[in-house]
Amino acid sequence: MSSEDLKIDIPDIQSSERDAPVNTNTTITQTSDILKNINSIKEELCKLPLDPCELEYITIRVNPLMSIINQLSNASSNLAVSVNYLQTSPVVHPKKSELKNTIHLMYDLNEECEDVFKELKRRINKVLKD
């Protein structure tokens, strides 16, 4: 693909042309041509050995899981700190409180973290194998 294939012509609009009525069909055709050129550029970029598609895969398929696992682990950690404070608090009696439910919730969150981690590991391995 030559540099002329990638060239996108954008017409220079003179002040007299700005006031002229706009031909909608021509504008749509020009926009369609520009979009076709952009898609062609994207396809050619994906063929490069730099593999920007890999970056797109990571952005779409890996980063959200990283965010989820981070949020789940933060929630679990915060719950653990809260349970620790409540157990040592003179106001809350540990045997009569709902601390057991909070501890079970922490374990549930940790199990969810493990599940997300397994999927994350699978997706990262897919990138590394390619």
ROZADO-969787 format. One record per atom (N, C-alpha, C): residue in three letters; atom name; x, y, z; residue number from 0. Coordinates in Angstrom, 1 decimal. Layout:
<nutors>
['ALA', 'CA', [X, Y, Z], NUM]
...
</nutors>
This chain:
<nutors>
['MET', 'N', [0.9, -1.2, 0.0], 0]
['MET', 'CA', [0.0, 0.0, 0.0], 0]
['MET', 'C', [0.9, 1.2, 0.0], 0]
['SER', 'N', [0.7, 2.1, -1.0], 1]
['SER', 'CA', [1.5, 3.3, -1.1], 1]
['SER', 'C', [0.9, 4.4, -0.2], 1]
['SER', 'N', [1.7, 5.5, -0.1], 2]
['SER', 'CA', [1.2, 6.6, 0.8], 2]
['SER', 'C', [0.1, 7.3, 0.1], 2]
['GLU', 'N', [0.0, 7.2, -1.3], 3]
['GLU', 'CA', [-1.2, 7.8, -1.9], 3]
['GLU', 'C', [-2.5, 7.0, -1.7], 3]
['ASP', 'N', [-2.4, 5.7, -1.4], 4]
['ASP', 'CA', [-3.6, 5.0, -1.1], 4]
['ASP', 'C', [-4.2, 5.4, 0.2], 4]
['LEU', 'N', [-3.3, 5.9, 1.1], 5]
['LEU', 'CA', [-3.7, 6.3, 2.4], 5]
['LEU', 'C', [-4.1, 7.7, 2.5], 5]
['LYS', 'N', [-3.9, 8.4, 1.4], 6]
['LYS', 'CA', [-4.2, 9.9, 1.4], 6]
['LYS', 'C', [-5.7, 10.1, 1.4], 6]
['ILE', 'N', [-6.1, 11.0, 2.3], 7]
['ILE', 'CA', [-7.6, 11.3, 2.4], 7]
['ILE', 'C', [-7.7, 12.8, 2.0], 7]
['ASP', 'N', [-8.4, 13.0, 0.9], 8]
['ASP', 'CA', [-8.5, 14.4, 0.5], 8]
['ASP', 'C', [-9.7, 15.1, 1.2], 8]
['ILE', 'N', [-9.4, 16.2, 1.8], 9]
['ILE', 'CA', [-10.4, 17.0, 2.5], 9]
['ILE', 'C', [-10.4, 18.3, 1.7], 9]
['PRO', 'N', [-11.6, 18.6, 1.2], 10]
['PRO', 'CA', [-11.7, 19.8, 0.3], 10]
['PRO', 'C', [-11.5, 21.1, 1.1], 10]
['ASP', 'N', [-10.8, 22.0, 0.5], 11]
['ASP', 'CA', [-10.6, 23.3, 1.1], 11]
['ASP', 'C', [-11.8, 24.2, 0.8], 11]
['ILE', 'N', [-12.5, 24.6, 1.8], 12]
['ILE', 'CA', [-13.8, 25.3, 1.6], 12]
['ILE', 'C', [-13.5, 26.8, 1.7], 12]
['GLN', 'N', [-13.8, 27.5, 0.6], 13]
['GLN', 'CA', [-13.6, 28.9, 0.5], 13]
['GLN', 'C', [-14.9, 29.6, 1.2], 13]
['SER', 'N', [-14.8, 30.8, 1.5], 14]
['SER', 'CA', [-15.9, 31.5, 2.2], 14]
['SER', 'C', [-17.1, 31.5, 1.3], 14]
['SER', 'N', [-16.9, 31.7, 0.0], 15]
['SER', 'CA', [-18.1, 31.7, -0.9], 15]
['SER', 'C', [-18.8, 30.3, -0.9], 15]
['GLU', 'N', [-18.0, 29.3, -0.8], 16]
['GLU', 'CA', [-18.5, 27.9, -0.8], 16]
['GLU', 'C', [-19.3, 27.6, 0.5], 16]
['ARG', 'N', [-18.9, 28.2, 1.6], 17]
['ARG', 'CA', [-19.5, 27.9, 2.8], 17]
['ARG', 'C', [-21.0, 28.4, 2.8], 17]
['ASP', 'N', [-21.2, 29.5, 2.1], 18]
['ASP', 'CA', [-22.6, 30.0, 2.0], 18]
['ASP', 'C', [-23.5, 29.3, 1.0], 18]
['ALA', 'N', [-22.8, 28.5, 0.1], 19]
['ALA', 'CA', [-23.6, 27.8, -0.9], 19]
['ALA', 'C', [-24.4, 26.6, -0.3], 19]
['PRO', 'N', [-25.5, 26.3, -0.9], 20]
['PRO', 'CA', [-26.2, 25.1, -0.4], 20]
['PRO', 'C', [-25.4, 23.8, -0.5], 20]
['VAL', 'N', [-25.6, 23.0, 0.5], 21]
['VAL', 'CA', [-24.9, 21.8, 0.6], 21]
['VAL', 'C', [-25.6, 20.6, -0.1], 21]
['ASN', 'N', [-24.9, 19.9, -0.9], 22]
['ASN', 'CA', [-25.5, 18.8, -1.6], 22]
['ASN', 'C', [-25.4, 17.6, -0.7], 22]
['THR', 'N', [-26.5, 17.1, -0.1], 23]
['THR', 'CA', [-26.4, 16.0, 0.9], 23]
['THR', 'C', [-25.9, 14.7, 0.3], 23]
['ASN', 'N', [-26.2, 14.4, -0.9], 24]
['ASN', 'CA', [-25.7, 13.1, -1.5], 24]
['ASN', 'C', [-24.2, 13.2, -1.7], 24]
['THR', 'N', [-23.7, 14.3, -2.1], 25]
['THR', 'CA', [-22.3, 14.4, -2.3], 25]
['THR', 'C', [-21.5, 14.3, -1.0], 25]
['THR', 'N', [-22.1, 15.0, 0.0], 26]
['THR', 'CA', [-21.5, 15.0, 1.3], 26]
['THR', 'C', [-21.5, 13.5, 1.9], 26]
['ILE', 'N', [-22.6, 12.8, 1.7], 27]
['ILE', 'CA', [-22.7, 11.4, 2.2], 27]
['ILE', 'C', [-21.7, 10.6, 1.5], 27]
['THR', 'N', [-21.5, 10.8, 0.2], 28]
['THR', 'CA', [-20.6, 10.0, -0.6], 28]
['THR', 'C', [-19.2, 10.3, -0.2], 28]
['GLN', 'N', [-18.8, 11.5, 0.0], 29]
['GLN', 'CA', [-17.5, 11.9, 0.5], 29]
['GLN', 'C', [-17.2, 11.3, 1.9], 29]
['THR', 'N', [-18.2, 11.4, 2.8], 30]
['THR', 'CA', [-18.0, 10.8, 4.1], 30]
['THR', 'C', [-17.8, 9.3, 4.0], 30]
['SER', 'N', [-18.6, 8.6, 3.2], 31]
['SER', 'CA', [-18.5, 7.2, 3.0], 31]
['SER', 'C', [-17.1, 6.8, 2.5], 31]
['ASP', 'N', [-16.6, 7.6, 1.5], 32]
['ASP', 'CA', [-15.2, 7.3, 1.0], 32]
['ASP', 'C', [-14.2, 7.5, 2.1], 32]
['ILE', 'N', [-14.3, 8.5, 2.9], 33]
['ILE', 'CA', [-13.4, 8.7, 4.0], 33]
['ILE', 'C', [-13.4, 7.6, 5.0], 33]
['LEU', 'N', [-14.6, 7.1, 5.3], 34]
['LEU', 'CA', [-14.7, 6.0, 6.2], 34]
['LEU', 'C', [-14.1, 4.7, 5.7], 34]
['LYS', 'N', [-14.3, 4.5, 4.4], 35]
['LYS', 'CA', [-13.7, 3.3, 3.7], 35]
['LYS', 'C', [-12.2, 3.4, 3.8], 35]
['ASN', 'N', [-11.6, 4.6, 3.6], 36]
['ASN', 'CA', [-10.2, 4.8, 3.7], 36]
['ASN', 'C', [-9.7, 4.5, 5.1], 36]
['ILE', 'N', [-10.4, 5.0, 6.1], 37]
['ILE', 'CA', [-10.1, 4.8, 7.5], 37]
['ILE', 'C', [-10.1, 3.3, 7.8], 37]
['ASN', 'N', [-11.1, 2.6, 7.4], 38]
['ASN', 'CA', [-11.2, 1.2, 7.6], 38]
['ASN', 'C', [-10.1, 0.4, 6.9], 38]
['SER', 'N', [-9.7, 0.9, 5.7], 39]
['SER', 'CA', [-8.6, 0.3, 5.0], 39]
['SER', 'C', [-7.3, 0.5, 5.8], 39]
['ILE', 'N', [-7.1, 1.6, 6.3], 40]
['ILE', 'CA', [-5.9, 1.9, 7.1], 40]
['ILE', 'C', [-5.9, 1.0, 8.3], 40]
['LYS', 'N', [-7.0, 0.9, 9.0], 41]
['LYS', 'CA', [-7.1, 0.0, 10.2], 41]
['LYS', 'C', [-6.8, -1.4, 9.8], 41]
['GLU', 'N', [-7.3, -1.9, 8.7], 42]
['GLU', 'CA', [-7.0, -3.3, 8.3], 42]
['GLU', 'C', [-5.5, -3.5, 8.0], 42]
['GLU', 'N', [-4.9, -2.5, 7.4], 43]
['GLU', 'CA', [-3.5, -2.6, 7.1], 43]
['GLU', 'C', [-2.6, -2.5, 8.4], 43]
['LEU', 'N', [-3.1, -1.7, 9.4], 44]
['LEU', 'CA', [-2.4, -1.6, 10.6], 44]
['LEU', 'C', [-2.4, -3.0, 11.4], 44]
['CYS', 'N', [-3.5, -3.7, 11.2], 45]
['CYS', 'CA', [-3.7, -5.0, 11.9], 45]
['CYS', 'C', [-2.7, -6.0, 11.2], 45]
['LYS', 'N', [-2.3, -5.8, 10.0], 46]
['LYS', 'CA', [-1.4, -6.7, 9.3], 46]
['LYS', 'C', [0.0, -6.5, 9.7], 46]
['LEU', 'N', [0.3, -5.4, 10.3], 47]
['LEU', 'CA', [1.7, -5.1, 10.7], 47]
['LEU', 'C', [2.2, -6.0, 11.8], 47]
['PRO', 'N', [3.4, -6.3, 11.9], 48]
['PRO', 'CA', [3.9, -7.2, 13.0], 48]
['PRO', 'C', [3.8, -6.6, 14.4], 48]
['LEU', 'N', [3.5, -5.3, 14.5], 49]
['LEU', 'CA', [3.4, -4.6, 15.7], 49]
['LEU', 'C', [2.1, -5.1, 16.4], 49]
['ASP', 'N', [1.2, -5.5, 15.7], 50]
['ASP', 'CA', [-0.1, -6.1, 16.1], 50]
['ASP', 'C', [-0.9, -5.1, 17.1], 50]
['PRO', 'N', [-1.4, -4.1, 16.5], 51]
['PRO', 'CA', [-2.3, -3.2, 17.3], 51]
['PRO', 'C', [-3.6, -3.9, 17.7], 51]
['CYS', 'N', [-3.9, -5.0, 17.0], 52]
['CYS', 'CA', [-5.1, -5.7, 17.4], 52]
['CYS', 'C', [-4.9, -6.4, 18.7], 52]
['GLU', 'N', [-3.7, -6.7, 19.0], 53]
['GLU', 'CA', [-3.3, -7.3, 20.4], 53]
['GLU', 'C', [-3.6, -6.3, 21.4], 53]
['LEU', 'N', [-3.3, -5.0, 21.2], 54]
['LEU', 'CA', [-3.5, -3.9, 22.1], 54]
['LEU', 'C', [-5.0, -3.8, 22.3], 54]
['GLU', 'N', [-5.8, -3.9, 21.2], 55]
['GLU', 'CA', [-7.2, -3.8, 21.3], 55]
['GLU', 'C', [-7.8, -4.9, 22.1], 55]
['TYR', 'N', [-7.3, -6.1, 21.9], 56]
['TYR', 'CA', [-7.7, -7.3, 22.6], 56]
['TYR', 'C', [-7.5, -7.1, 24.1], 56]
['ILE', 'N', [-6.3, -6.6, 24.5], 57]
['ILE', 'CA', [-6.0, -6.4, 25.9], 57]
['ILE', 'C', [-6.9, -5.3, 26.4], 57]
['THR', 'N', [-7.1, -4.2, 25.7], 58]
['THR', 'CA', [-8.0, -3.2, 26.2], 58]
['THR', 'C', [-9.4, -3.6, 26.4], 58]
['ILE', 'N', [-9.9, -4.5, 25.5], 59]
['ILE', 'CA', [-11.3, -4.9, 25.6], 59]
['ILE', 'C', [-11.5, -6.1, 26.4], 59]
['ARG', 'N', [-10.6, -7.1, 26.4], 60]
['ARG', 'CA', [-10.8, -8.4, 27.0], 60]
['ARG', 'C', [-10.1, -8.6, 28.3], 60]
['VAL', 'N', [-8.9, -7.9, 28.5], 61]
['VAL', 'CA', [-8.1, -8.1, 29.7], 61]
['VAL', 'C', [-8.3, -7.0, 30.8], 61]
['ASN', 'N', [-8.2, -5.8, 30.3], 62]
['ASN', 'CA', [-8.3, -4.7, 31.3], 62]
['ASN', 'C', [-9.6, -4.6, 32.1], 62]
['PRO', 'N', [-10.8, -4.9, 31.5], 63]
['PRO', 'CA', [-12.0, -5.0, 32.4], 63]
['PRO', 'C', [-11.9, -6.0, 33.5], 63]
['LEU', 'N', [-11.3, -7.2, 33.2], 64]
['LEU', 'CA', [-11.1, -8.2, 34.2], 64]
['LEU', 'C', [-10.1, -7.8, 35.3], 64]
['MET', 'N', [-9.1, -7.0, 34.9], 65]
['MET', 'CA', [-8.2, -6.5, 35.8], 65]
['MET', 'C', [-8.9, -5.5, 36.8], 65]
['SER', 'N', [-9.7, -4.7, 36.2], 66]
['SER', 'CA', [-10.5, -3.8, 37.0], 66]
['SER', 'C', [-11.4, -4.5, 38.0], 66]
['ILE', 'N', [-12.1, -5.5, 37.5], 67]
['ILE', 'CA', [-13.0, -6.3, 38.3], 67]
['ILE', 'C', [-12.3, -7.0, 39.5], 67]
['ILE', 'N', [-11.2, -7.6, 39.2], 68]
['ILE', 'CA', [-10.5, -8.3, 40.2], 68]
['ILE', 'C', [-9.9, -7.3, 41.3], 68]
['ASN', 'N', [-9.5, -6.2, 40.8], 69]
['ASN', 'CA', [-9.0, -5.1, 41.7], 69]
['ASN', 'C', [-10.1, -4.7, 42.6], 69]
['GLN', 'N', [-11.3, -4.4, 42.1], 70]
['GLN', 'CA', [-12.4, -4.0, 42.9], 70]
['GLN', 'C', [-12.9, -5.0, 43.9], 70]
['LEU', 'N', [-12.9, -6.3, 43.5], 71]
['LEU', 'CA', [-13.3, -7.4, 44.4], 71]
['LEU', 'C', [-12.3, -7.5, 45.5], 71]
['SER', 'N', [-11.0, -7.5, 45.2], 72]
['SER', 'CA', [-10.0, -7.6, 46.2], 72]
['SER', 'C', [-10.0, -6.5, 47.2], 72]
['ASN', 'N', [-10.3, -5.2, 46.7], 73]
['ASN', 'CA', [-10.4, -4.1, 47.6], 73]
['ASN', 'C', [-11.6, -4.2, 48.5], 73]
['ALA', 'N', [-12.7, -4.7, 48.0], 74]
['ALA', 'CA', [-13.9, -4.9, 48.8], 74]
['ALA', 'C', [-13.6, -5.9, 49.9], 74]
['SER', 'N', [-13.0, -7.0, 49.5], 75]
['SER', 'CA', [-12.7, -8.1, 50.5], 75]
['SER', 'C', [-11.7, -7.6, 51.5], 75]
['SER', 'N', [-10.7, -6.8, 51.1], 76]
['SER', 'CA', [-9.8, -6.3, 52.1], 76]
['SER', 'C', [-10.5, -5.3, 53.0], 76]
['ASN', 'N', [-11.3, -4.4, 52.5], 77]
['ASN', 'CA', [-12.0, -3.5, 53.3], 77]
['ASN', 'C', [-13.0, -4.2, 54.3], 77]
['LEU', 'N', [-13.6, -5.3, 53.9], 78]
['LEU', 'CA', [-14.5, -6.0, 54.8], 78]
['LEU', 'C', [-13.7, -6.7, 55.9], 78]
['ALA', 'N', [-12.5, -7.2, 55.6], 79]
['ALA', 'CA', [-11.6, -7.8, 56.6], 79]
['ALA', 'C', [-11.2, -6.8, 57.6], 79]
['VAL', 'N', [-10.9, -5.6, 57.2], 80]
['VAL', 'CA', [-10.5, -4.5, 58.2], 80]
['VAL', 'C', [-11.7, -4.2, 59.0], 80]
['SER', 'N', [-12.8, -4.1, 58.4], 81]
['SER', 'CA', [-14.1, -3.7, 59.2], 81]
['SER', 'C', [-14.4, -4.8, 60.2], 81]
['VAL', 'N', [-14.3, -6.1, 59.8], 82]
['VAL', 'CA', [-14.6, -7.1, 60.8], 82]
['VAL', 'C', [-13.5, -7.1, 61.9], 82]
['ASN', 'N', [-12.3, -6.8, 61.6], 83]
['ASN', 'CA', [-11.3, -6.7, 62.6], 83]
['ASN', 'C', [-11.6, -5.6, 63.6], 83]
['TYR', 'N', [-12.0, -4.5, 63.1], 84]
['TYR', 'CA', [-12.4, -3.3, 64.0], 84]
['TYR', 'C', [-13.6, -3.7, 64.8], 84]
['LEU', 'N', [-14.6, -4.3, 64.2], 85]
['LEU', 'CA', [-15.8, -4.6, 64.9], 85]
['LEU', 'C', [-15.6, -5.7, 66.0], 85]
['GLN', 'N', [-14.7, -6.6, 65.7], 86]
['GLN', 'CA', [-14.4, -7.7, 66.7], 86]
['GLN', 'C', [-13.7, -7.1, 68.0], 86]
['THR', 'N', [-12.9, -6.1, 67.8], 87]
['THR', 'CA', [-12.2, -5.5, 68.9], 87]
['THR', 'C', [-13.0, -4.3, 69.5], 87]
['SER', 'N', [-14.1, -3.9, 68.9], 88]
['SER', 'CA', [-14.8, -2.8, 69.4], 88]
['SER', 'C', [-15.6, -3.1, 70.7], 88]
['PRO', 'N', [-15.6, -2.2, 71.7], 89]
['PRO', 'CA', [-16.3, -2.5, 72.9], 89]
['PRO', 'C', [-17.8, -2.3, 72.7], 89]
['VAL', 'N', [-18.2, -1.7, 71.6], 90]
['VAL', 'CA', [-19.7, -1.4, 71.3], 90]
['VAL', 'C', [-20.3, -2.7, 70.8], 90]
['VAL', 'N', [-19.7, -3.4, 69.9], 91]
['VAL', 'CA', [-20.2, -4.6, 69.2], 91]
['VAL', 'C', [-19.8, -5.9, 69.9], 91]
['HIS', 'N', [-20.7, -6.7, 70.3], 92]
['HIS', 'CA', [-20.4, -8.0, 70.9], 92]
['HIS', 'C', [-20.3, -9.0, 69.8], 92]
['PRO', 'N', [-19.1, -9.6, 69.6], 93]
['PRO', 'CA', [-18.9, -10.5, 68.5], 93]
['PRO', 'C', [-19.8, -11.7, 68.4], 93]
['LYS', 'N', [-20.3, -12.2, 69.5], 94]
['LYS', 'CA', [-21.1, -13.4, 69.4], 94]
['LYS', 'C', [-22.5, -13.1, 69.0], 94]
['LYS', 'N', [-23.0, -11.9, 69.3], 95]
['LYS', 'CA', [-24.3, -11.5, 68.9], 95]
['LYS', 'C', [-24.4, -10.7, 67.6], 95]
['SER', 'N', [-23.3, -10.4, 67.1], 96]
['SER', 'CA', [-23.3, -9.5, 65.9], 96]
['SER', 'C', [-23.5, -10.4, 64.6], 96]
['GLU', 'N', [-23.5, -9.7, 63.5], 97]
['GLU', 'CA', [-23.6, -10.3, 62.2], 97]
['GLU', 'C', [-22.3, -10.4, 61.5], 97]
['LEU', 'N', [-21.2, -10.5, 62.3], 98]
['LEU', 'CA', [-19.9, -10.6, 61.8], 98]
['LEU', 'C', [-19.6, -11.8, 61.0], 98]
['LYS', 'N', [-20.3, -12.9, 61.4], 99]
['LYS', 'CA', [-20.1, -14.2, 60.6], 99]
['LYS', 'C', [-20.6, -14.0, 59.2], 99]
['ASN', 'N', [-21.7, -13.3, 59.0], 100]
['ASN', 'CA', [-22.2, -13.1, 57.6], 100]
['ASN', 'C', [-21.1, -12.3, 56.8], 100]
['THR', 'N', [-20.5, -11.3, 57.4], 101]
['THR', 'CA', [-19.5, -10.5, 56.7], 101]
['THR', 'C', [-18.3, -11.3, 56.4], 101]
['ILE', 'N', [-17.9, -12.2, 57.3], 102]
['ILE', 'CA', [-16.8, -13.1, 57.0], 102]
['ILE', 'C', [-17.1, -14.0, 55.8], 102]
['HIS', 'N', [-18.3, -14.6, 55.8], 103]
['HIS', 'CA', [-18.8, -15.4, 54.7], 103]
['HIS', 'C', [-18.8, -14.6, 53.4], 103]
['LEU', 'N', [-19.2, -13.4, 53.4], 104]
['LEU', 'CA', [-19.2, -12.5, 52.3], 104]
['LEU', 'C', [-17.7, -12.3, 51.7], 104]
['MET', 'N', [-16.8, -12.2, 52.7], 105]
['MET', 'CA', [-15.4, -12.0, 52.3], 105]
['MET', 'C', [-14.9, -13.3, 51.5], 105]
['TYR', 'N', [-15.3, -14.5, 52.1], 106]
['TYR', 'CA', [-14.9, -15.7, 51.4], 106]
['TYR', 'C', [-15.5, -15.8, 50.0], 106]
['ASP', 'N', [-16.8, -15.4, 49.9], 107]
['ASP', 'CA', [-17.5, -15.4, 48.6], 107]
['ASP', 'C', [-16.8, -14.5, 47.6], 107]
['LEU', 'N', [-16.4, -13.3, 48.1], 108]
['LEU', 'CA', [-15.6, -12.4, 47.2], 108]
['LEU', 'C', [-14.3, -13.0, 46.8], 108]
['ASN', 'N', [-13.6, -13.6, 47.7], 109]
['ASN', 'CA', [-12.4, -14.3, 47.4], 109]
['ASN', 'C', [-12.5, -15.4, 46.3], 109]
['GLU', 'N', [-13.6, -16.1, 46.4], 110]
['GLU', 'CA', [-13.9, -17.2, 45.4], 110]
['GLU', 'C', [-14.2, -16.5, 44.1], 110]
['GLU', 'N', [-14.9, -15.4, 44.1], 111]
['GLU', 'CA', [-15.1, -14.7, 42.8], 111]
['GLU', 'C', [-13.8, -14.2, 42.2], 111]
['CYS', 'N', [-12.9, -13.7, 43.1], 112]
['CYS', 'CA', [-11.6, -13.3, 42.6], 112]
['CYS', 'C', [-10.9, -14.4, 42.0], 112]
['GLU', 'N', [-11.0, -15.6, 42.6], 113]
['GLU', 'CA', [-10.3, -16.8, 42.0], 113]
['GLU', 'C', [-10.9, -17.1, 40.6], 113]
['ASP', 'N', [-12.2, -17.0, 40.5], 114]
['ASP', 'CA', [-12.8, -17.3, 39.2], 114]
['ASP', 'C', [-12.4, -16.3, 38.1], 114]
['VAL', 'N', [-12.4, -15.0, 38.5], 115]
['VAL', 'CA', [-12.0, -14.0, 37.6], 115]
['VAL', 'C', [-10.5, -14.1, 37.2], 115]
['PHE', 'N', [-9.7, -14.5, 38.2], 116]
['PHE', 'CA', [-8.3, -14.7, 37.9], 116]
['PHE', 'C', [-8.1, -15.8, 36.9], 116]
['LYS', 'N', [-8.8, -16.9, 37.1], 117]
['LYS', 'CA', [-8.7, -18.0, 36.1], 117]
['LYS', 'C', [-9.0, -17.6, 34.7], 117]
['GLU', 'N', [-10.1, -16.8, 34.6], 118]
['GLU', 'CA', [-10.4, -16.3, 33.2], 118]
['GLU', 'C', [-9.4, -15.3, 32.7], 118]
['LEU', 'N', [-8.9, -14.5, 33.6], 119]
['LEU', 'CA', [-7.9, -13.5, 33.2], 119]
['LEU', 'C', [-6.6, -14.2, 32.8], 119]
['LYS', 'N', [-6.2, -15.2, 33.5], 120]
['LYS', 'CA', [-5.0, -16.0, 33.1], 120]
['LYS', 'C', [-5.2, -16.7, 31.8], 120]
['ARG', 'N', [-6.4, -17.2, 31.5], 121]
['ARG', 'CA', [-6.7, -17.8, 30.2], 121]
['ARG', 'C', [-6.6, -16.8, 29.1], 121]
['ARG', 'N', [-7.1, -15.6, 29.3], 122]
['ARG', 'CA', [-7.0, -14.6, 28.3], 122]
['ARG', 'C', [-5.6, -14.0, 28.0], 122]
['ILE', 'N', [-4.9, -13.9, 29.1], 123]
['ILE', 'CA', [-3.5, -13.4, 29.0], 123]
['ILE', 'C', [-2.6, -14.5, 28.3], 123]
['ASN', 'N', [-2.9, -15.8, 28.6], 124]
['ASN', 'CA', [-2.1, -16.9, 27.9], 124]
['ASN', 'C', [-2.4, -16.9, 26.4], 124]
['LYS', 'N', [-3.7, -16.6, 26.1], 125]
['LYS', 'CA', [-4.0, -16.5, 24.7], 125]
['LYS', 'C', [-3.2, -15.5, 23.9], 125]
['VAL', 'N', [-3.0, -14.3, 24.6], 126]
['VAL', 'CA', [-2.2, -13.3, 24.0], 126]
['VAL', 'C', [-0.7, -13.7, 23.9], 126]
['LEU', 'N', [-0.2, -14.4, 24.9], 127]
['LEU', 'CA', [1.2, -14.8, 24.9], 127]
['LEU', 'C', [1.5, -15.9, 23.9], 127]
['LYS', 'N', [0.5, -16.7, 23.6], 128]
['LYS', 'CA', [0.7, -17.8, 22.7], 128]
['LYS', 'C', [0.7, -17.4, 21.3], 128]
['ASP', 'N', [0.0, -16.3, 21.0], 129]
['ASP', 'CA', [-0.1, -15.8, 19.6], 129]
['ASP', 'C', [1.1, -15.1, 19.2], 129]
</nutors>
